[in-house]
Amino acid sequence: MNKGGRANLQNYRPVIRKGIGDRPIRFKCSLQNTILDVLRSKNWVEVKEDADFDFNWADVGWMKEYFDHFYMQEHVRINHFRNHYELTRKNLMVKNLKRYRKQLEREVSKVEASRCDFFPMTFELPSEYHMFVDEFKRNPGSIWIMKPVAKSQGKGIFLFKKLKDIMEWKKSDSYRPRDSKDEEKEQPETYIVSRYIERPYLIGGRKFDLRVYVLVNSYIPLKAWLYRSGFARFSNSRFSLESIDDTFVHLTNVAVQKTAPDYDPEKGCKWSMQQFRQYLTARHDIQDVEEMYRKMNDIFIKSLQSVQKIMINDKHCFELYGYDILIGHDLKPWLIEVNASPSLTASSQDDYNLKVGLLEDMLHIIDMENKLTGKEKRVGGFDLMWDDGPVMAEEGGVDCISPPSYSTNTFLGCHVDRKAQLRQLFKHLAANKKT
Protein backbone atom coordinates (compact mmCIF):
# COMPACT_ATOMS: atom_id res chain seq x y z
CA MET A 1 0.00 0.00 0.00
CA ASN A 2 1.20 3.54 -0.76
CA LYS A 3 3.05 4.95 2.26
CA GLY A 4 2.03 8.61 1.74
CA GLY A 5 -0.32 10.52 4.06
CA ARG A 6 -2.85 10.92 1.26
CA ALA A 7 -2.91 7.15 0.80
CA ASN A 8 -3.42 6.68 4.52
CA LEU A 9 -6.43 8.98 4.30
CA GLN A 10 -8.04 7.91 1.02
CA ASN A 11 -6.74 4.51 -0.08
CA TYR A 12 -6.58 2.49 3.14
CA ARG A 13 -9.22 -0.24 3.07
CA PRO A 14 -9.74 -3.24 5.36
CA VAL A 15 -9.60 -6.51 3.44
CA ILE A 16 -13.18 -7.43 4.36
CA ARG A 17 -16.00 -4.96 4.97
CA LYS A 18 -18.95 -6.35 6.90
CA GLY A 19 -21.94 -6.94 4.63
CA ILE A 20 -20.13 -5.51 1.59
CA GLY A 21 -16.95 -7.50 1.13
CA ASP A 22 -14.50 -6.14 -1.44
CA ARG A 23 -17.04 -4.68 -3.88
CA PRO A 24 -17.47 -0.88 -4.11
CA ILE A 25 -20.10 0.76 -1.90
CA ARG A 26 -23.30 1.59 -3.81
CA PHE A 27 -24.98 4.93 -3.12
CA LYS A 28 -28.10 6.84 -4.07
CA CYS A 29 -28.60 10.59 -3.66
CA SER A 30 -31.78 12.64 -4.09
CA LEU A 31 -29.99 16.02 -4.26
CA GLN A 32 -27.95 17.72 -6.96
CA ASN A 33 -25.59 19.79 -4.81
CA THR A 34 -22.60 19.47 -2.48
CA ILE A 35 -23.52 16.06 -1.07
CA LEU A 36 -23.63 14.57 -4.57
CA ASP A 37 -20.20 16.07 -5.33
CA VAL A 38 -18.78 14.51 -2.16
CA LEU A 39 -20.30 11.09 -2.80
CA ARG A 40 -19.06 11.05 -6.39
CA SER A 41 -15.55 11.96 -5.23
CA LYS A 42 -15.32 8.71 -3.25
CA ASN A 43 -14.51 5.26 -4.61
CA TRP A 44 -18.21 4.43 -4.51
CA VAL A 45 -20.67 3.55 -7.29
CA GLU A 46 -23.78 5.62 -7.99
CA VAL A 47 -26.90 3.51 -8.64
CA LYS A 48 -30.28 4.30 -10.13
CA GLU A 49 -33.50 4.90 -8.24
CA ASP A 50 -34.78 1.31 -8.22
CA ALA A 51 -31.42 -0.41 -7.64
CA ASP A 52 -30.10 -1.88 -4.38
CA PHE A 53 -27.91 0.47 -2.35
CA ASP A 54 -25.65 0.54 0.69
CA PHE A 55 -25.95 4.28 1.40
CA ASN A 56 -28.91 6.52 0.59
CA TRP A 57 -29.01 10.29 0.98
CA ALA A 58 -32.80 10.44 0.82
CA ASP A 59 -35.30 13.25 1.13
CA VAL A 60 -37.93 13.12 3.86
CA GLY A 61 -40.57 12.17 1.30
CA TRP A 62 -38.68 8.93 0.54
CA MET A 63 -38.66 8.10 4.25
CA LYS A 64 -42.41 8.51 4.49
CA GLU A 65 -43.18 6.52 1.36
CA TYR A 66 -40.62 3.71 1.32
CA PHE A 67 -38.82 3.17 4.64
CA ASP A 68 -41.38 0.91 6.31
CA HIS A 69 -41.71 -1.23 3.18
CA PHE A 70 -38.05 -1.61 2.39
CA TYR A 71 -35.80 -4.48 3.58
CA MET A 72 -32.29 -3.35 4.46
CA GLN A 73 -29.24 -5.41 5.25
CA GLU A 74 -27.45 -4.60 8.48
CA HIS A 75 -24.75 -2.42 6.92
CA VAL A 76 -27.14 -0.09 5.00
CA ARG A 77 -27.28 3.56 6.12
CA ILE A 78 -29.91 6.27 5.48
CA ASN A 79 -29.66 9.94 6.45
CA HIS A 80 -32.93 10.35 8.42
CA PHE A 81 -34.61 8.79 11.41
CA ARG A 82 -38.14 7.62 10.66
CA ASN A 83 -39.89 10.23 12.83
CA HIS A 84 -37.26 12.97 12.53
CA TYR A 85 -40.12 15.50 12.47
CA GLU A 86 -40.52 15.22 16.27
CA LEU A 87 -37.56 17.59 16.51
CA THR A 88 -37.57 19.31 13.13
CA ARG A 89 -41.21 20.42 12.79
CA LYS A 90 -41.48 23.71 14.63
CA ASN A 91 -44.66 22.88 16.58
CA LEU A 92 -43.53 19.39 17.62
CA MET A 93 -40.11 20.67 18.69
CA VAL A 94 -41.75 23.14 21.08
CA LYS A 95 -44.27 20.56 22.30
CA ASN A 96 -41.50 18.07 23.14
CA LEU A 97 -39.32 20.72 24.80
CA LYS A 98 -42.23 21.88 26.99
CA ARG A 99 -42.97 18.29 27.99
CA TYR A 100 -39.31 17.59 28.75
CA ARG A 101 -39.01 20.75 30.85
CA LYS A 102 -42.00 19.68 32.95
CA GLN A 103 -40.50 16.22 33.32
CA LEU A 104 -37.20 17.66 34.59
CA GLU A 105 -39.01 19.89 37.08
CA ARG A 106 -41.01 16.92 38.36
CA GLU A 107 -38.24 14.29 38.42
CA VAL A 108 -35.01 16.28 38.95
CA SER A 109 -35.29 19.91 40.08
CA LYS A 110 -36.56 23.33 39.09
CA VAL A 111 -32.94 24.42 38.62
CA GLU A 112 -32.36 21.70 36.02
CA ALA A 113 -35.67 22.50 34.33
CA SER A 114 -34.66 26.16 34.11
CA ARG A 115 -31.78 25.14 31.85
CA CYS A 116 -34.44 24.35 29.24
CA ASP A 117 -35.58 27.98 29.06
CA PHE A 118 -33.80 28.52 25.75
CA PHE A 119 -36.79 28.86 23.41
CA PRO A 120 -39.21 31.80 23.24
CA MET A 121 -42.76 31.52 24.56
CA THR A 122 -44.60 29.77 21.73
CA PHE A 123 -48.13 28.63 20.91
CA GLU A 124 -49.53 26.42 18.15
CA LEU A 125 -52.35 27.81 16.06
CA PRO A 126 -55.21 27.13 15.69
CA SER A 127 -55.26 24.63 18.60
CA GLU A 128 -53.83 27.04 21.23
CA TYR A 129 -55.33 30.24 19.88
CA HIS A 130 -57.22 31.19 23.04
CA MET A 131 -54.16 30.54 25.23
CA PHE A 132 -52.16 32.80 22.94
CA VAL A 133 -54.74 35.60 23.12
CA ASP A 134 -54.66 35.47 26.94
CA GLU A 135 -50.87 35.78 26.93
CA PHE A 136 -51.00 38.51 24.28
CA LYS A 137 -53.33 40.61 26.43
CA ARG A 138 -51.07 40.19 29.47
CA ASN A 139 -48.16 41.70 27.49
CA PRO A 140 -49.49 44.68 25.53
CA GLY A 141 -47.06 46.19 23.05
CA SER A 142 -45.00 43.01 22.59
CA ILE A 143 -44.00 41.89 19.11
CA TRP A 144 -44.82 38.35 17.98
CA ILE A 145 -43.61 36.33 15.01
CA MET A 146 -45.81 33.91 13.04
CA LYS A 147 -44.38 30.91 11.16
CA PRO A 148 -45.96 28.03 9.22
CA VAL A 149 -44.68 24.82 10.83
CA ALA A 150 -43.80 22.92 7.66
CA LYS A 151 -42.12 25.58 5.51
CA SER A 152 -38.52 26.74 5.30
CA GLN A 153 -36.34 29.53 3.89
CA GLY A 154 -38.46 32.22 5.55
CA LYS A 155 -41.64 31.43 3.60
CA GLY A 156 -44.91 32.56 5.18
CA ILE A 157 -43.28 34.35 8.15
CA PHE A 158 -44.54 37.71 9.39
CA LEU A 159 -44.32 39.90 12.51
CA PHE A 160 -47.18 41.70 14.26
CA LYS A 161 -47.96 43.56 17.48
CA LYS A 162 -51.68 44.23 17.20
CA LEU A 163 -54.30 41.57 17.79
CA LYS A 164 -56.35 42.89 14.89
CA ASP A 165 -53.50 41.81 12.58
CA ILE A 166 -53.90 38.21 13.61
CA MET A 167 -57.67 38.48 13.61
CA GLU A 168 -57.54 39.39 9.92
CA TRP A 169 -55.20 36.46 9.29
CA LYS A 170 -57.45 34.16 11.33
CA LYS A 171 -60.40 34.98 9.08
CA SER A 172 -58.49 34.20 5.90
CA ASP A 173 -59.26 31.10 3.87
CA SER A 174 -55.88 29.55 4.63
CA TYR A 175 -56.62 29.52 8.35
CA ARG A 176 -60.39 29.01 8.63
CA PRO A 177 -61.29 25.59 10.11
CA ARG A 178 -62.94 23.15 7.78
CA ASP A 179 -66.73 23.00 7.90
CA SER A 180 -67.88 19.46 8.67
CA LYS A 181 -70.41 19.80 5.87
CA ASP A 182 -67.65 20.59 3.37
CA GLU A 183 -65.37 17.56 3.46
CA GLU A 184 -63.50 18.57 0.30
CA LYS A 185 -62.13 21.79 1.83
CA GLU A 186 -58.52 21.46 3.03
CA GLN A 187 -57.57 21.57 6.70
CA PRO A 188 -56.14 24.93 7.89
CA GLU A 189 -52.37 25.20 7.80
CA THR A 190 -50.75 24.90 11.22
CA TYR A 191 -48.68 27.85 12.44
CA ILE A 192 -46.69 28.66 15.52
CA VAL A 193 -46.61 32.10 17.07
CA SER A 194 -43.65 33.04 19.27
CA ARG A 195 -42.58 36.03 21.32
CA TYR A 196 -40.16 37.93 19.11
CA ILE A 197 -36.64 38.50 20.51
CA GLU A 198 -36.77 42.30 20.44
CA ARG A 199 -33.21 42.85 21.65
CA PRO A 200 -30.94 40.59 19.62
CA TYR A 201 -27.16 40.88 19.72
CA LEU A 202 -26.13 43.11 16.81
CA ILE A 203 -22.87 43.23 14.85
CA GLY A 204 -22.44 46.35 12.76
CA GLY A 205 -26.04 47.22 13.62
CA ARG A 206 -27.31 44.07 11.89
CA LYS A 207 -29.18 41.07 13.18
CA PHE A 208 -27.80 37.56 12.63
CA ASP A 209 -28.30 33.97 13.66
CA LEU A 210 -25.94 31.00 13.82
CA ARG A 211 -26.13 27.77 11.82
CA VAL A 212 -24.58 24.95 13.83
CA TYR A 213 -24.27 21.33 12.67
CA VAL A 214 -24.95 18.37 14.98
CA LEU A 215 -24.64 14.76 13.84
CA VAL A 216 -26.58 12.02 15.65
CA ASN A 217 -25.78 8.42 14.75
CA SER A 218 -27.80 6.83 17.56
CA TYR A 219 -30.58 7.80 19.96
CA ILE A 220 -30.41 4.64 22.11
CA PRO A 221 -27.86 5.21 23.44
CA LEU A 222 -27.65 8.87 22.46
CA LYS A 223 -24.45 9.56 20.52
CA ALA A 224 -24.02 13.09 19.16
CA TRP A 225 -21.20 15.02 17.48
CA LEU A 226 -20.72 18.81 17.23
CA TYR A 227 -19.03 20.33 14.18
CA ARG A 228 -16.50 23.06 14.97
CA SER A 229 -17.28 25.11 11.88
CA GLY A 230 -20.54 26.74 10.90
CA PHE A 231 -21.52 30.28 10.12
CA ALA A 232 -23.37 33.41 11.17
CA ARG A 233 -26.04 34.62 8.71
CA PHE A 234 -26.58 38.38 8.69
CA SER A 235 -29.52 40.49 7.62
CA ASN A 236 -28.83 42.88 4.75
CA SER A 237 -30.32 45.92 6.51
CA ARG A 238 -29.64 47.57 9.86
CA PHE A 239 -31.87 46.33 12.67
CA SER A 240 -34.84 48.42 13.74
CA LEU A 241 -38.22 47.75 15.35
CA GLU A 242 -39.71 50.72 13.52
CA SER A 243 -40.63 48.62 10.48
CA ILE A 244 -41.69 45.12 11.45
CA ASP A 245 -42.85 44.42 7.90
CA ASP A 246 -39.34 44.59 6.40
CA THR A 247 -38.16 41.00 6.00
CA PHE A 248 -34.64 42.14 5.03
CA VAL A 249 -34.30 43.55 8.57
CA HIS A 250 -35.78 40.70 10.60
CA LEU A 251 -35.19 37.45 8.68
CA THR A 252 -31.64 36.20 8.27
CA ASN A 253 -32.38 33.34 5.85
CA VAL A 254 -30.02 33.49 2.87
CA ALA A 255 -32.96 32.69 0.57
CA VAL A 256 -34.58 35.93 1.78
CA GLN A 257 -31.48 38.13 1.97
CA LYS A 258 -30.21 37.36 -1.54
CA THR A 259 -33.39 38.91 -2.98
CA ALA A 260 -32.60 42.29 -1.35
CA PRO A 261 -32.08 45.09 -3.94
CA ASP A 262 -28.59 45.92 -2.64
CA TYR A 263 -27.42 42.35 -1.95
CA ASP A 264 -23.82 41.75 -3.03
CA PRO A 265 -23.34 38.08 -3.99
CA GLU A 266 -19.54 38.36 -3.83
CA LYS A 267 -19.57 39.85 -0.35
CA GLY A 268 -22.44 37.66 0.82
CA CYS A 269 -23.92 37.86 4.29
CA LYS A 270 -22.01 35.22 6.26
CA TRP A 271 -19.22 34.98 8.79
CA SER A 272 -17.42 31.77 9.67
CA MET A 273 -17.94 30.42 13.19
CA GLN A 274 -14.25 31.09 13.83
CA GLN A 275 -14.67 34.78 12.90
CA PHE A 276 -17.67 35.02 15.20
CA ARG A 277 -15.82 33.50 18.17
CA GLN A 278 -12.86 35.84 17.62
CA TYR A 279 -15.19 38.84 17.49
CA LEU A 280 -16.89 37.95 20.79
CA THR A 281 -13.59 37.19 22.51
CA ALA A 282 -12.21 40.60 21.55
CA ARG A 283 -15.22 42.47 22.97
CA HIS A 284 -16.41 40.55 26.03
CA ASP A 285 -15.09 39.01 29.21
CA ILE A 286 -13.87 35.49 28.47
CA GLN A 287 -16.07 34.00 31.22
CA ASP A 288 -19.18 35.52 29.63
CA VAL A 289 -18.27 34.11 26.23
CA GLU A 290 -17.60 30.67 27.71
CA GLU A 291 -20.95 30.74 29.52
CA MET A 292 -22.69 31.51 26.22
CA TYR A 293 -21.06 28.49 24.56
CA ARG A 294 -21.87 26.29 27.57
CA LYS A 295 -25.53 27.29 27.25
CA MET A 296 -25.41 26.44 23.56
CA ASN A 297 -24.15 22.97 24.48
CA ASP A 298 -27.19 22.66 26.76
CA ILE A 299 -29.44 23.53 23.82
CA PHE A 300 -27.99 20.78 21.64
CA ILE A 301 -28.09 18.06 24.28
CA LYS A 302 -31.39 18.88 25.95
CA SER A 303 -33.22 19.26 22.66
CA LEU A 304 -32.01 15.79 21.65
CA GLN A 305 -32.91 14.37 25.06
CA SER A 306 -36.41 15.84 24.72
CA VAL A 307 -37.12 13.46 21.82
CA GLN A 308 -34.83 10.57 22.78
CA LYS A 309 -37.58 8.36 24.19
CA ILE A 310 -40.03 8.94 21.34
CA MET A 311 -37.58 8.88 18.44
CA ILE A 312 -37.72 5.57 16.57
CA ASN A 313 -34.11 4.50 16.91
CA ASP A 314 -32.84 2.41 14.01
CA LYS A 315 -29.30 1.15 13.41
CA HIS A 316 -29.66 2.06 9.73
CA CYS A 317 -30.36 5.73 10.44
CA PHE A 318 -28.37 8.85 11.24
CA GLU A 319 -29.21 12.55 11.06
CA LEU A 320 -27.23 15.68 10.27
CA TYR A 321 -29.18 18.49 11.96
CA GLY A 322 -28.84 22.19 11.22
CA TYR A 323 -29.50 24.17 14.41
CA ASP A 324 -30.52 27.83 14.12
CA ILE A 325 -29.44 29.81 17.19
CA LEU A 326 -30.17 33.49 17.87
CA ILE A 327 -27.98 35.38 20.37
CA GLY A 328 -29.66 37.92 22.63
CA HIS A 329 -28.16 41.28 23.61
CA ASP A 330 -27.11 39.69 26.93
CA LEU A 331 -25.32 36.81 25.13
CA LYS A 332 -28.13 34.39 25.92
CA PRO A 333 -28.54 31.84 23.09
CA TRP A 334 -32.08 31.07 21.89
CA LEU A 335 -33.11 28.01 19.88
CA ILE A 336 -35.10 29.13 16.85
CA GLU A 337 -35.49 25.81 15.02
CA VAL A 338 -33.81 22.54 14.05
CA ASN A 339 -33.57 21.52 10.39
CA ALA A 340 -33.64 17.90 9.20
CA SER A 341 -32.47 18.94 5.75
CA PRO A 342 -30.09 21.88 6.26
CA SER A 343 -29.22 23.53 2.98
CA LEU A 344 -26.23 21.93 1.27
CA THR A 345 -26.27 24.32 -1.68
CA ALA A 346 -23.23 26.59 -1.48
CA SER A 347 -23.62 30.37 -1.70
CA SER A 348 -19.88 31.05 -2.18
CA GLN A 349 -16.56 29.22 -2.54
CA ASP A 350 -15.94 29.43 1.22
CA ASP A 351 -19.42 28.05 1.85
CA TYR A 352 -18.73 25.21 -0.60
CA ASN A 353 -15.46 24.36 1.14
CA LEU A 354 -17.20 24.34 4.54
CA LYS A 355 -19.97 22.01 3.37
CA VAL A 356 -17.62 19.66 1.53
CA GLY A 357 -15.52 19.30 4.71
CA LEU A 358 -18.64 18.85 6.83
CA LEU A 359 -19.98 16.06 4.61
CA GLU A 360 -16.65 14.30 4.17
CA ASP A 361 -16.17 14.21 7.95
CA MET A 362 -19.76 13.04 8.45
CA LEU A 363 -19.16 10.11 6.07
CA HIS A 364 -16.00 9.17 7.97
CA ILE A 365 -18.07 8.92 11.16
CA ILE A 366 -20.82 6.91 9.46
CA ASP A 367 -17.88 4.68 8.50
CA MET A 368 -19.20 2.57 5.65
CA GLU A 369 -15.64 1.20 5.15
CA ASN A 370 -15.33 0.02 8.79
CA LYS A 371 -12.13 2.00 9.37
CA LEU A 372 -12.85 3.41 12.84
CA THR A 373 -12.71 1.71 16.23
CA GLY A 374 -15.86 3.40 17.54
CA LYS A 375 -13.93 5.00 20.41
CA GLU A 376 -12.81 8.16 18.60
CA LYS A 377 -13.50 11.51 20.26
CA ARG A 378 -12.66 13.56 17.19
CA VAL A 379 -13.01 12.89 13.49
CA GLY A 380 -11.98 15.78 11.22
CA GLY A 381 -14.01 18.80 12.30
CA PHE A 382 -16.43 16.80 14.47
CA ASP A 383 -16.02 16.43 18.24
CA LEU A 384 -17.96 13.76 20.12
CA MET A 385 -19.97 15.71 22.71
CA TRP A 386 -22.29 13.00 24.06
CA ASP A 387 -21.94 9.22 24.20
CA ASP A 388 -24.64 7.97 26.59
CA GLY A 389 -23.37 10.78 28.82
CA PRO A 390 -21.17 13.87 28.50
CA VAL A 391 -17.80 13.34 26.81
CA MET A 392 -14.90 14.98 28.58
CA ALA A 393 -12.15 16.80 26.70
CA GLU A 394 -8.68 15.32 26.78
CA GLU A 395 -5.78 17.09 28.43
CA GLY A 396 -3.56 19.31 26.33
CA GLY A 397 -5.98 22.03 25.30
CA VAL A 398 -6.95 23.04 21.79
CA ASP A 399 -5.73 25.59 19.25
CA CYS A 400 -8.30 28.33 19.86
CA ILE A 401 -8.28 32.06 20.55
CA SER A 402 -10.54 31.42 23.57
CA PRO A 403 -10.28 27.71 24.41
CA PRO A 404 -13.10 26.63 26.74
CA SER A 405 -12.11 26.06 30.34
CA TYR A 406 -15.06 23.75 30.96
CA SER A 407 -14.27 20.10 30.44
CA THR A 408 -16.80 18.96 27.84
CA ASN A 409 -15.43 17.89 24.47
CA THR A 410 -16.97 20.78 22.50
CA PHE A 411 -14.97 23.37 20.55
CA LEU A 412 -17.49 25.30 18.46
CA GLY A 413 -15.72 28.09 16.57
CA CYS A 414 -12.23 26.89 17.52
CA HIS A 415 -9.50 26.33 14.97
CA VAL A 416 -9.85 23.17 12.90
CA ASP A 417 -7.25 21.61 10.60
CA ARG A 418 -9.48 18.72 9.68
CA LYS A 419 -7.25 17.28 6.96
CA ALA A 420 -4.23 17.10 9.26
CA GLN A 421 -6.34 15.47 11.98
CA LEU A 422 -7.69 12.88 9.53
CA ARG A 423 -4.20 12.04 8.25
CA GLN A 424 -3.04 11.51 11.82
CA LEU A 425 -6.13 9.50 12.74
CA PHE A 426 -5.92 7.09 9.80
CA LYS A 427 -2.15 6.72 10.14
CA HIS A 428 -2.72 5.67 13.74
CA LEU A 429 -5.52 3.26 12.75
CA ALA A 430 -3.38 1.70 10.01
CA ALA A 431 -0.45 1.25 12.41
CA ASN A 432 -2.70 -0.41 15.01
CA LYS A 433 -4.14 -2.72 12.37
CA LYS A 434 -0.63 -3.89 11.36
CA THR A 435 0.24 -4.69 14.97
Secondary structure, 3 states (H helix, E strand, C coil): CCCCHHHHHHCCCCCCCCCCCCCCCEEEECCCCHHHHHHHHCCCEECCCCCCCCEEECCHHHHHHHHHHCCCCCCCEECCCCCCHHHHCHHHHHHHHHHHHHHHHHHCCHHHHHCCCCCCCEEEECCCHHHHHHHHHHCCCCCEEEEECCCCCCCCCEEECCHHHHHHHHCCCCCCCCCCCCCCCCCCCCEEEEECCCCECCECCECEEEEEEEEEEEECCEEEEEEEEEEEEECCCCCCCCCCCCHHHHCCCHHHHCCCCCCCCCCCCEEEHHHHHHHHHHHCCHHHHHHHHHHHHHHHHHHHHHHHCCCCCCCCECEEEEEEEEEECCCCEEEEEEECCCCCCCCCHHHHHHHHHHHHHHHHHHCCCCCCCCCCCEECCEEEEEECCECECCCCCCCCCCCCCCCECCCCCCCCCHHHHHHHHHHHHHHHHHC
